[in-house]
């Protein structure tokens, strides 16, 4: 399924979808999407997958690393984990 949208001129690039379009695509409000510019100049938006990590299963060293990095970079632990996964996957 493809929906054609025009980019709105702004200091930021914004693509807005109506509630009906979001529902048609099966997305939720405020869902994270990745953006890829294709060879023909079109843009592909792909919904991020979700992953549940049980923090109880992680050892103390890993938990400390996540917390320290979160504090040092002033970002959430979720963002730290996301950054680690992106780096590990070469994204």
Beta strands, then each sheet from edge to edge (+ up, - down):
strand 1: 33-37
strand 2: 43-47
sheet 1: 1+ 2-
end
